[in-house]
Every structure is written in structure tokens, then in C-alpha cells.
Amino acid sequence: MANAQELKELLDRFRSGPGNLERSIDGLSEAQLEYRPAPGKWSIREIILHLCDSEIAAAYRIRCAIGDDNPTLTTYDQDKWAARLNYGKRSIHNAVELFRMLRKSTAELFVDMDDSIWDRSAIHPERGQITVAELIRLYSEHCDNYVAQIRKIKLLLSQQE
């Protein structure tokens, strides 16, 4: 398990994800949200919808790791979800709001919990044994990586103007 300072920093990073996401898309037009940086690459809208749906999975997986004894987590095909869940037409506002609420609700789980919670684990079919702390780190990095990708797309857009 990480020390208290590392856990605090990890949770701070986890909690900051929604604000970072919101700032990354502030002021973007519908056309900018739909822009694809290359054929086959996701638009900013699709990235946001992916983050939201991924956060639904994260909230469930973290709860399973805490509430069950060594559960096996489920996986999903992100490209099938993007197509079948119609990411190109879903509401950005609803997705960002849901992402923010899921993060807030999940972070709330760690208030006043015993420190042993961080070492509880689950089996991820692709990653193997994974602890609650590792899940929090994984989803913090996931958000950070996509926010960076959104910023790169915005930079491409600004260079085209």
C-alpha cells in the first residue's frame, strides 16, 4: 500500500479529473467538438462520451473490489460501445455532469474508510490482480491522458484557423 501522502495525492488527482475535463472543452463550438484529427480517430465529443462510460465501469469496478471478495471484473469493447451507444449524438453536457457525479460519489467512498481498503483487490481479465489504489491510479491516468488528447486536438484546430 502507498503511504498517506501518496494516497492523498492520488485521491486529489482522481478528484481533479472532472474539473480538468471541463476546462479542456470550455468554449468549444459544436464543429470543434465534432472535429476528427485523423480518419478513424475519435472526435472530442466521442472522447468525452468514452470517458463518461468508462467512468461508469470504473465506479462499478471499484465498488466490486471494495464490496466483494476478489471479484472478477468485466471488460468491454470501447469501439463497439462508441458505435452502438451512438457517441456522436449523445449530450456532452449530460456526459460531463455524469462523469463529475460519478467521480464525486466514488471519491466519497474513501472518506473515513479503513486504510486496508486500498489493498483490496479484484481480477481484471486483461491486467490480472489489481488493487483499489491501482484502480484509482488507472482511472486518474485515463482521464489525464484523454484531457491531453483533447488539448492536442484543440491545438490542431487553432493551427488551422
C-alpha positions in Angstrom: 0.0 0.0 0.0 1.1 3.6 -0.7 1.9 5.9 2.2 -0.6 8.5 3.5 0.9 11.3 1.4 0.9 9.2 -1.8 -2.8 8.3 -1.2 -3.7 11.9 -0.6 -2.0 12.9 -3.9 -3.7 10.0 -5.7 -7.1 11.0 -4.4 -6.5 14.7 -5.2 -5.6 13.7 -8.8 -8.7 11.5 -9.0 -10.9 14.3 -7.7 -9.4 16.9 -10.1 -10.3 14.9 -13.2 -13.8 16.4 -13.8 -12.5 20.0 -13.5 -9.6 19.3 -15.8 -12.1 17.8 -18.4 -14.5 20.7 -18.1 -11.7 23.2 -18.6 -10.4 21.3 -21.6 -13.6 21.8 -23.5 -14.7 25.2 -22.3 -15.8 27.4 -25.1 -15.6 24.8 -27.9 -18.2 25.0 -30.7 -20.2 22.1 -32.0 -18.0 22.0 -35.1 -14.9 21.8 -32.9 -16.4 19.0 -30.8 -17.0 17.0 -33.9 -13.6 17.5 -35.5 -11.6 14.3 -36.1 -7.9 14.8 -36.0 -7.4 11.9 -38.5 -9.6 9.2 -40.2 -10.6 6.6 -37.7 -9.7 8.8 -34.7 -12.3 9.9 -32.1 -13.7 13.4 -32.0 -13.7 15.4 -28.8 -17.4 14.5 -28.4 -16.6 10.8 -28.7 -13.7 11.1 -26.3 -15.9 12.7 -23.7 -18.6 10.1 -24.1 -16.0 7.4 -23.8 -14.7 8.9 -20.6 -18.2 9.0 -19.2 -19.0 5.4 -20.0 -15.5 4.3 -18.8 -16.3 6.1 -15.5 -19.5 4.1 -15.2 -17.4 1.0 -15.5 -14.8 2.4 -13.1 -17.4 3.2 -10.4 -18.7 -0.3 -10.6 -15.3 -2.0 -10.7 -14.1 0.0 -7.6 -17.2 -0.9 -5.7 -16.8 -4.6 -6.6 -13.2 -4.5 -5.4 -14.3 -3.0 -2.1 -17.5 -4.8 -1.5 -16.8 -8.3 -2.8 -14.0 -10.8 -2.1 -11.6 -10.9 -5.0 -14.2 -10.5 -7.8 -13.5 -10.9 -11.5 -14.2 -7.6 -13.3 -15.9 -7.4 -16.6 -14.4 -5.7 -19.7 -16.0 -4.0 -22.7 -15.1 -3.2 -26.2 -14.7 0.6 -26.3 -15.1 0.8 -30.1 -18.3 -1.2 -30.1 -19.6 1.0 -27.3 -18.8 4.1 -29.2 -20.7 2.8 -32.2 -23.6 1.1 -30.6 -24.2 3.7 -27.9 -24.2 6.4 -30.5 -21.4 8.6 -29.1 -21.7 11.0 -32.0 -25.2 12.1 -31.0 -25.1 12.0 -27.2 -25.2 15.1 -25.0 -21.8 16.4 -23.9 -23.4 18.3 -21.1 -25.0 15.1 -19.6 -21.8 13.1 -20.1 -19.6 15.7 -18.3 -22.2 16.0 -15.5 -22.4 12.3 -15.0 -18.6 11.9 -15.1 -18.4 14.6 -12.4 -21.0 13.0 -10.2 -19.6 9.5 -10.6 -16.1 10.7 -9.6 -17.5 12.6 -6.6 -19.5 9.6 -5.5 -16.6 7.2 -5.8 -14.2 9.6 -4.0 -16.7 9.8 -1.2 -16.3 6.1 -0.6 -12.8 6.7 0.8 -13.8 9.2 3.5 -13.5 7.6 6.9 -12.7 4.1 5.5 -10.1 1.9 7.0 -6.7 2.1 5.2 -6.9 -1.6 4.4 -9.4 -0.7 1.7 -6.6 0.4 -0.6 -5.2 -3.1 -0.8 -8.5 -4.9 -1.5 -8.3 -6.3 -5.0 -10.1 -7.7 -8.0 -9.1 -9.7 -11.0 -9.1 -7.8 -14.2 -9.2 -10.2 -17.2 -6.6 -8.2 -19.1 -4.5 -6.8 -16.3 -4.6 -9.6 -13.7 -4.8 -8.8 -9.9 -5.5 -5.1 -9.3 -5.9 -3.2 -6.1 -8.3 -0.4 -5.3 -5.4 2.0 -5.2 -4.3 0.8 -8.6 -7.8 1.2 -10.0 -7.8 4.8 -8.7 -4.4 5.4 -10.4 -5.5 3.7 -13.6 -8.7 5.9 -13.9 -6.9 9.1 -12.9 -4.3 8.4 -15.7 -7.1 7.5 -18.1 -8.8 10.9 -17.6 -5.4 12.8 -17.7 -4.5 11.0 -21.0 -7.7 11.9 -22.7 -7.6 15.5 -21.5 -4.2 15.8 -23.0 -5.6 14.3 -26.2 -8.3 16.9 -26.2 -5.7 19.6 -25.8 -3.8 18.3 -28.8 -6.9 18.3 -30.9 -7.6 21.9 -29.8 -4.0 22.8 -30.8 -4.6 21.3 -34.2 -7.8 23.3 -34.6 -6.1 26.5 -33.6 -3.3 25.9 -36.2 -6.0 25.6 -38.9 -7.6 28.9 -38.2 
